[in-house]
Amino acid sequence: MPNFLGGIDYTWPFYAATVIGYFLGSIPVGLLLTKFAGRGDIRQIGSGSIGATNVLRTGSKKLAAVTLVLDALKGAVPVLVAEQLYGVDMAIMAAYGAILGHCFPLWLKFKGGKGVATALGIILAFSPLVAGLLAAVWLLVAVLFRYSSLAALAAAAAAPVVSYLIEGRHLTITISLIAGLILLRHHSNIGRLLRRQESKISFRKSSS
């Protein structure tokens, strides 16, 4: 991690990685895709989130799938580039920037998505095995209970444990912080789950 007490000659690349990660992460993919596809403003549908789950509520699985992939790439690309050019510490800063950008985009008055797909992309860039196991947790819970939010909460809760068992302490700190942010971003979903008012997801065919 950067030494923030050091000189600007040492610390500026870490700040730059965070800022670049933030601006990449803040691209509102779900909002742009649904508008271009004539599906209206995604913020006026369902939960109001700009993520893939809410895009699915427009009735288009294709748009939701594309949103999922692009949101994941927003996390993976800055991490992979930073790691290749400057190492893992720089990649960690880019990861923080990307997840914060997705959850709190400047362009949307800091009202963004829940961060699940972007977090998955970040973890995939650091450890494909950890990402694969967490994706399996999400899928299992989603299929059993048909609540996307519950699946995300389960995966986020499992993330620190899975990461520690596979990657050790260094990466687990970063993943734990990201998982904690995801849990916080789902506070309204937790309330709806407890009140049994949360919308379920459907695995049936829908329109394109």
C-alpha positions as CSV (number, residue, x, y, z in Angstrom):
1,M,0.0,0.0,0.0
2,P,1.2,3.6,-0.6
3,N,3.0,5.5,2.1
4,F,0.7,8.5,2.4
5,L,3.3,10.2,4.6
6,G,5.8,10.1,1.8
7,G,6.5,12.7,-0.9
8,I,4.2,13.4,-3.9
9,D,6.9,11.8,-6.1
10,Y,6.1,8.5,-4.5
11,T,2.4,8.8,-3.8
12,W,1.0,10.4,-7.0
13,P,0.8,7.1,-9.1
14,F,-1.4,5.6,-6.4
15,Y,-3.7,8.5,-6.4
16,A,-3.7,8.4,-10.2
17,A,-4.6,4.7,-10.2
18,T,-7.5,5.4,-7.8
19,V,-8.8,8.3,-9.9
20,I,-8.6,6.4,-13.2
21,G,-10.3,3.4,-11.6
22,Y,-13.0,5.6,-10.3
23,F,-13.8,7.2,-13.7
24,L,-13.9,3.8,-15.4
25,G,-16.1,2.4,-12.7
26,S,-18.4,5.3,-12.8
27,I,-19.5,4.7,-16.4
28,P,-23.3,4.0,-16.0
29,V,-23.5,1.0,-18.3
30,G,-27.0,-0.1,-17.3
31,L,-28.4,3.3,-17.7
32,L,-26.8,3.9,-21.1
33,L,-27.8,0.5,-22.5
34,T,-31.4,0.7,-21.5
35,K,-31.8,4.3,-22.8
36,F,-30.2,3.4,-26.1
37,A,-32.5,0.3,-26.3
38,G,-35.6,2.4,-25.8
39,R,-36.3,0.9,-22.4
40,G,-36.5,4.2,-20.6
41,D,-34.6,5.4,-17.5
42,I,-33.6,2.4,-15.5
43,R,-33.6,4.6,-12.4
44,Q,-37.4,4.8,-12.6
45,I,-37.8,1.0,-12.7
46,G,-37.8,-1.5,-9.9
47,S,-35.2,-0.6,-7.2
48,G,-33.8,2.3,-9.2
49,S,-30.4,0.8,-9.3
50,I,-28.3,0.9,-12.5
51,G,-27.0,-2.6,-12.2
52,A,-27.8,-5.8,-14.1
53,T,-30.5,-7.1,-11.8
54,N,-32.5,-4.0,-12.3
55,V,-31.9,-4.0,-16.0
56,L,-33.4,-7.5,-16.0
57,R,-36.6,-6.0,-14.7
58,T,-37.0,-4.2,-18.0
59,G,-37.8,-7.6,-19.5
60,S,-34.5,-8.0,-21.4
61,K,-32.2,-10.8,-20.4
62,K,-29.8,-9.8,-23.2
63,L,-29.4,-6.2,-21.9
64,A,-29.0,-7.6,-18.4
65,A,-26.3,-10.0,-19.5
66,V,-24.4,-7.3,-21.4
67,T,-24.7,-5.0,-18.4
68,L,-23.3,-7.7,-16.1
69,V,-20.3,-8.3,-18.4
70,L,-19.5,-4.6,-18.9
71,D,-19.9,-3.8,-15.2
72,A,-17.5,-6.7,-14.4
73,L,-15.0,-5.4,-17.0
74,K,-15.1,-2.0,-15.3
75,G,-13.6,-3.7,-12.3
76,A,-11.3,-6.1,-14.0
77,V,-9.7,-3.9,-16.6
78,P,-8.2,-1.2,-14.3
79,V,-7.0,-3.8,-11.9
80,L,-5.3,-5.9,-14.6
81,V,-3.7,-2.9,-16.3
82,A,-2.4,-1.5,-13.0
83,E,-1.1,-4.8,-11.8
84,Q,0.8,-5.5,-15.1
85,L,2.3,-2.0,-15.2
86,Y,3.0,-1.2,-11.5
87,G,2.3,-4.3,-9.3
88,V,-0.4,-5.5,-6.9
89,D,-0.4,-2.5,-4.6
90,M,-1.3,-0.2,-7.5
91,A,-3.9,-2.7,-8.6
92,I,-5.5,-2.6,-5.2
93,M,-5.9,1.2,-5.4
94,A,-7.4,0.9,-8.9
95,A,-9.8,-1.6,-7.4
96,Y,-11.0,0.7,-4.7
97,G,-11.5,3.5,-7.3
98,A,-13.5,1.2,-9.6
99,I,-15.9,0.0,-6.9
100,L,-16.4,3.5,-5.5
101,G,-17.0,4.8,-9.0
102,H,-19.7,2.2,-9.7
103,C,-21.5,2.7,-6.4
104,F,-21.1,6.5,-6.3
105,P,-20.7,7.9,-9.8
106,L,-20.2,11.6,-10.1
107,W,-22.4,11.9,-13.2
108,L,-25.5,10.5,-11.3
109,K,-25.1,12.6,-8.2
110,F,-23.3,9.7,-6.5
111,K,-26.3,7.4,-6.8
112,G,-25.0,4.3,-8.6
113,G,-25.3,0.5,-8.4
114,K,-24.9,-2.0,-5.7
115,G,-21.4,-3.0,-6.9
116,V,-21.8,-6.8,-7.2
117,A,-20.8,-7.3,-10.9
118,T,-17.9,-4.7,-10.6
119,A,-16.7,-6.5,-7.4
120,L,-16.8,-9.8,-9.2
121,G,-14.7,-8.3,-12.0
122,I,-12.2,-7.0,-9.5
123,I,-11.9,-10.3,-7.7
124,L,-11.7,-12.2,-11.0
125,A,-8.7,-10.0,-11.9
126,F,-7.0,-10.9,-8.6
127,S,-8.0,-14.5,-8.3
128,P,-10.1,-16.4,-10.8
129,L,-10.5,-19.3,-8.3
130,V,-12.0,-17.0,-5.6
131,A,-14.2,-15.3,-8.1
132,G,-15.5,-18.7,-9.5
133,L,-16.3,-20.0,-6.0
134,L,-18.2,-16.8,-5.1
135,A,-20.1,-16.9,-8.4
136,A,-21.1,-20.4,-7.5
137,V,-22.3,-19.2,-4.1
138,W,-24.4,-16.5,-5.8
139,L,-25.8,-18.9,-8.4
140,L,-26.7,-21.5,-5.8
141,V,-28.6,-19.1,-3.5
142,A,-30.3,-17.4,-6.5
143,V,-31.6,-20.7,-7.9
144,L,-32.7,-21.9,-4.5
145,F,-34.4,-18.8,-3.3
146,R,-34.8,-16.6,-6.4
147,Y,-33.6,-13.4,-4.6
148,S,-30.7,-11.7,-6.4
149,S,-30.1,-9.5,-3.3
150,L,-29.9,-12.5,-1.0
151,A,-27.5,-14.2,-3.4
152,A,-25.3,-11.1,-3.4
153,L,-25.4,-10.9,0.4
154,A,-24.4,-14.6,0.7
155,A,-21.5,-14.2,-1.7
156,A,-20.3,-11.0,0.0
157,A,-20.5,-12.7,3.4
158,A,-18.5,-15.7,2.1
159,A,-15.9,-13.5,0.2
160,P,-13.5,-12.9,3.1
161,V,-13.5,-16.5,4.2
162,V,-13.0,-17.9,0.7
163,S,-10.3,-15.3,-0.1
164,Y,-8.4,-16.1,3.2
165,L,-8.4,-19.8,2.6
166,I,-7.2,-19.5,-1.0
167,E,-5.2,-16.3,-1.2
168,G,-4.1,-15.4,2.3
169,R,-4.2,-12.2,4.3
170,H,-3.0,-9.5,1.9
171,L,-5.8,-9.9,-0.8
172,T,-8.4,-10.7,1.9
173,I,-8.2,-7.2,3.4
174,T,-9.1,-5.7,0.1
175,I,-11.8,-8.2,-0.7
176,S,-13.3,-7.7,2.9
177,L,-13.5,-4.0,2.4
178,I,-15.2,-4.4,-1.0
179,A,-17.6,-7.0,0.5
180,G,-18.4,-4.7,3.4
181,L,-19.4,-2.0,0.9
182,I,-21.6,-4.4,-0.9
183,L,-23.4,-5.4,2.3
184,L,-23.9,-1.7,3.1
185,R,-25.3,-1.0,-0.3
186,H,-27.9,-3.7,0.2
187,H,-29.3,-2.2,3.4
188,S,-32.7,-1.5,1.8
189,N,-32.8,-5.0,0.3
190,I,-32.1,-6.5,3.7
191,G,-35.1,-4.6,5.0
192,R,-37.4,-5.8,2.2
193,L,-36.1,-9.4,2.7
194,L,-37.0,-9.3,6.3
195,R,-40.5,-7.9,5.5
196,R,-40.8,-10.4,2.7
197,Q,-41.3,-7.6,0.2
198,E,-38.3,-8.2,-2.0
199,S,-38.9,-8.9,-5.7
200,K,-37.8,-12.3,-6.9
201,I,-35.9,-12.9,-10.1
202,S,-37.2,-15.2,-12.9
203,F,-35.2,-17.7,-14.9
204,R,-37.9,-18.0,-17.5
205,K,-37.4,-16.8,-21.1
206,S,-38.2,-13.1,-21.7
207,S,-38.1,-10.7,-24.5
208,S,-34.9,-9.5,-26.0
